[in-house]
Amino acid sequence: MASLTKRLMAKRKSRLSKAGRVRKNQLSLKSTLSYDELFAGFGEPGKKAPAK
């Protein structure tokens, strides 16, 4: 039977490595702006752009 410390360190290592992957996955879900967000400042299509 493995010692408590060995089990603890194995679980800790797994949890830490998974945390990095989970963080990266969450960032990748919203990595780029949508079309509407990207061109929101240009105004309506076919109309003059709003003055700043």
PyMOL commands that set and color helices and strands:
alter all, ss='L'
color gray80, all
select helices_A, chain A and resi 4-29+35-38+40-42
alter helices_A, ss='H'
color red, helices_A
deselect
rebuild
show_as cartoon
